[in-house]
Structure formats: C-alpha cells, structure tokens
Amino acid sequence: CSSDLAHKAGIKVISLERLIPGSDLDYMVGFNDDKGGVLQAQWMVRKVPKGRYVLLEAGLPEGVSKDLRHGRMGVLQPLIDRGDIQIAASRGSPTAQNPGGTSEEMKAVLSRNGNKVDAVFAGDEEAAEGAVRALEKAGLAGKVAVAGVGVDLSTCRRILSGTQTMTLYHPPQKLAEETAYLAAKLARKAKEFDCQFIEVDNGPWKTLAVLLTPLAVDAKNLDSTVIKDGVQTREAVYGK
C-alpha cells in the first residue's frame, strides 16, 4: 500500500480526519469525537434540561458514532439516572442513513411517543434533515431541539431558520494549521513537538494522533465561525 512505499523511502505518513484501515500510519490529525459528544450534550442539556430525548445515530462511521455516543452519554447518564431525561428512542438502523429513511424513523418515534419528544440527536446532516422533515409534518419544527454533525448549506439554513438548533463543526483552518506544523517539524527531523499526541489503535498498529476539539455552532455564532471561515458564504446561507 502507499504507506509501505512511503516508509521504504523514509517518509512519514500523516492521515487527515480519519484513520485508514489496514494502513501503517505514523500520525493522524483529526477531531476528538468524544469531546464533540460532550459539547453536543452539554449544549442540549442547557437548552432542554428535562424531557424526552431521541438518539438517531446512524450515518457516521462506527468508530465516530461510538465516540460521540460515549462523550454524549457521559453528560446525559447522570440526568437519566436522576429521571430528568428519558430516552424515547435510540436508533441506528440502515433506514436512518438517508433523509427519507430517517424521516420515516422519526415519524415512527413520534407516533409511538404521542409526539411528546423534546430533543433529537442526529448522526449527520442527512439524519438531521430527515428528523426535521418529520417534525415539520407533525407541526413540531422549531419546537423540538435538534442537534447534528456537519455544516453543509442545508444545515446552516436550518439553523438560521430555527428548525435545527445546533451542530458540531470541524474548522478546516485548525486542521490545516496543525497538519502543516506537524509536517514541517517532521521534514526537519524534529524530536520535540509542541502538540499533544495520543496513541490510537489502527488494526495491528498504533498511530500517534493529534485530536482537535470541535466547535458547537448555533444561530448566535454561525456568522463568526462557519461563514467567517469561508466554509459557507453569507449570501448562500441567508439567501441574499
């Protein structure tokens, strides 16, 4: 594979955002999904401290979904144990991997719970879109808090309109800066690095990873994050 060829040439291999299964990587620069789950849950608990929560977790890679859930449940579990929060549904079925499938999933959840749902965690942009579609049909859009992952144009427009309340954002500039720093240090054969590494499993290998903290984005900081960074334009998001 390409990493083997690089290593034979004495070149270090850095993966961006995700591990490459079956590849002997030297480094990975990405985002901390566990911390993302904590941020997402903390934001939601401030918005909805009590109520019925729905977890629609399909759509993301298994490892990402697992880490997000771990971070999220670390915040939610004490409130669940206390009885402040009830999990109305926790889903990860194949039908939840596209907007139409997730919409049907959410429709079924609402039906079983008599439309008594207060908050929804969606695994990615498509899951959030499907959940909002179902909420719109039930007359609940904007009344039920929806948290997602990703900042595509539809997500930003939903946040602006109030039908989605927050999302997790991975600033590309932070990723680029950290990767450039690491690459420059490696090119100079440096032994010391001004960054924190953690060791992560990648099959039979161990990879040193730099995991950055995602940002929680809502209507209040959409302009100062996603739009300011140039990921989406203000004209496209606001329709002006």
C-alpha positions in Angstrom: 0.0 0.0 0.0 1.0 3.7 -0.3 2.2 3.9 3.4 4.6 1.0 2.8 6.1 2.7 -0.2 6.4 5.9 1.8 8.1 4.2 4.6 10.6 2.4 2.3 11.5 5.9 1.1 11.9 7.1 4.7 8.8 9.3 4.5 6.4 9.7 7.4 2.7 9.2 6.7 0.0 11.6 8.1 -3.7 10.8 7.8 -6.3 13.6 8.0 -9.5 13.4 10.0 -9.8 9.6 9.9 -7.6 6.5 10.3 -7.1 4.5 7.1 -8.0 0.9 8.0 -5.2 -1.6 7.2 -2.6 1.2 6.7 0.5 1.6 8.9 0.2 5.3 9.6 2.7 7.3 11.6 0.3 10.2 12.5 -3.3 11.3 12.3 -4.6 14.8 12.7 -8.3 15.0 13.3 -11.0 16.0 15.7 -11.9 14.5 19.1 -15.3 12.9 18.6 -15.6 12.0 22.3 -15.2 15.7 23.2 -17.7 16.5 20.4 -20.3 14.3 22.1 -19.6 16.1 25.4 -20.1 19.5 23.7 -23.2 18.4 21.9 -24.8 17.0 25.1 -23.8 20.0 27.3 -25.3 22.3 24.7 -28.5 20.3 24.6 -28.8 20.0 28.4 -28.6 23.7 28.7 -31.3 24.1 26.1 -33.5 21.2 27.3 -32.6 20.3 30.9 -35.6 17.9 31.2 -37.6 15.9 28.7 -37.7 13.1 26.3 -34.6 12.6 24.1 -34.2 10.7 20.8 -30.9 9.4 19.5 -30.7 8.9 15.7 -27.1 7.8 15.5 -26.8 6.1 12.0 -25.0 7.8 9.2 -21.5 8.2 10.7 -18.7 5.6 10.7 -19.0 3.1 13.6 -15.9 4.5 15.4 -17.1 8.1 15.2 -20.6 7.2 16.3 -19.2 5.2 19.2 -17.0 8.0 20.4 -19.8 10.6 20.0 -22.1 8.4 22.0 -19.6 7.8 24.7 -19.0 11.6 25.2 -22.7 12.4 25.0 -23.8 9.7 27.4 -21.1 10.8 30.0 -23.1 14.0 30.2 -26.6 12.5 29.9 -26.4 9.4 32.0 -26.4 11.2 35.4 -29.6 13.1 34.3 -31.1 9.9 33.0 -30.4 8.2 36.4 -32.0 11.1 38.2 -35.1 10.9 36.0 -34.7 14.4 34.4 -34.2 12.9 30.9 -35.8 9.9 29.4 -34.5 8.2 26.2 -37.6 7.9 24.0 -35.8 6.1 21.2 -32.2 5.2 20.3 -31.8 4.2 16.7 -29.0 3.2 14.3 -30.9 1.2 11.7 -29.9 1.1 7.9 -33.1 3.2 7.1 -31.6 6.1 9.0 -28.8 6.6 6.6 -30.6 9.0 4.2 -33.1 11.9 4.8 -36.1 9.8 3.6 -35.3 6.9 5.8 -34.6 9.0 8.9 -37.8 10.9 8.3 -39.7 7.6 8.4 -37.8 6.6 11.5 -38.6 9.9 13.3 -42.2 9.7 12.2 -42.5 6.3 13.8 -40.8 7.6 17.0 -43.2 10.5 17.2 -46.2 8.2 16.7 -45.1 5.8 19.5 -44.5 8.7 21.9 -47.6 10.6 21.1 -45.5 13.5 19.6 -44.1 14.0 23.1 -40.4 14.5 22.2 -38.2 17.4 23.4 -34.8 16.8 21.8 -33.2 14.9 19.0 -29.5 14.0 18.4 -28.8 13.3 14.7 -25.7 11.5 13.5 -25.0 13.6 10.4 -26.5 16.2 8.1 -28.8 13.7 6.3 -30.2 12.4 9.6 -30.8 15.9 10.9 -32.6 16.8 7.6 -34.8 13.7 7.9 -35.6 14.3 11.5 -36.6 17.9 10.7 -38.8 16.8 7.9 -40.8 14.5 10.2 -41.0 17.3 12.8 -42.3 19.7 10.2 -45.1 17.3 9.2 -46.0 16.9 12.9 -46.1 20.7 13.4 -43.1 20.4 15.8 -40.3 22.0 13.8 -38.6 24.7 15.8 -40.3 23.4 19.0 -38.1 20.3 19.4 -34.4 20.9 19.7 -32.3 19.1 17.0 -28.5 18.7 17.3 -26.5 17.4 14.4 -23.0 17.0 13.0 -21.6 18.9 10.0 -22.1 22.3 8.3 -23.4 21.7 4.8 -25.6 24.5 3.3 -28.9 22.9 4.3 -27.7 22.5 7.9 -26.7 26.2 8.1 -30.1 27.2 6.6 -32.0 25.0 9.1 -30.0 26.6 12.0 -30.8 30.1 10.7 -34.5 29.3 10.4 -34.6 27.7 13.8 -35.7 24.2 12.7 -32.3 22.8 13.8 -30.8 24.3 16.9 -27.1 23.3 16.8 -24.4 21.3 15.0 -20.8 20.2 15.5 -18.3 22.0 13.3 -14.7 20.8 12.4 -12.9 24.0 11.4 -10.8 23.2 8.4 -8.3 26.0 9.2 -7.4 24.4 12.5 -6.9 21.1 10.8 -4.7 22.6 8.1 -2.6 24.6 10.6 -1.9 21.6 12.9 -1.1 19.4 9.9 1.3 22.0 8.4 3.0 22.4 11.7 3.5 18.6 12.1 4.7 18.1 8.5 7.2 21.0 8.8 8.6 19.5 12.1 8.9 16.0 10.5 10.6 17.4 7.5 13.2 18.9 9.8 13.6 15.6 11.6 12.5 17.2 14.8 12.3 15.2 18.0 10.2 17.5 20.1 6.7 18.7 19.1 4.5 21.5 20.5 1.3 19.4 20.3 -0.3 16.6 22.4 -0.3 13.1 21.0 -2.5 10.3 22.0 -1.9 6.7 20.8 -4.9 5.2 18.9 -5.4 1.7 17.6 -5.5 1.1 13.9 -5.8 -2.7 13.5 -2.4 -4.3 14.3 -0.7 -0.9 14.5 -0.6 2.1 16.9 -0.9 5.6 15.4 0.0 8.9 17.2 -2.9 11.2 16.8 -3.5 14.9 17.4 -7.2 15.3 18.2 -8.6 18.8 18.0 -11.7 20.0 19.8 -14.8 20.6 17.5 -17.0 23.7 17.9 -20.6 23.9 18.8 -22.4 26.1 16.3 -25.8 27.6 16.6 -27.6 30.7 15.2 -25.6 33.0 17.6 -22.2 32.1 16.3 -22.9 30.8 12.8 -21.6 34.0 11.2 -18.4 34.1 13.4 -17.5 30.5 12.7 -18.7 28.7 9.5 -19.3 31.9 7.5 -16.3 33.8 8.7 -14.1 30.7 7.9 -15.5 30.7 4.3 -16.9 27.2 4.6 -20.3 28.7 3.6 -21.0 32.2 2.2 -23.3 34.6 3.9 -25.2 35.1 0.6 -25.8 31.4 0.2 -26.9 30.8 3.8 -29.1 34.0 4.1 -30.3 33.9 0.5 -29.1 37.4 -0.2 
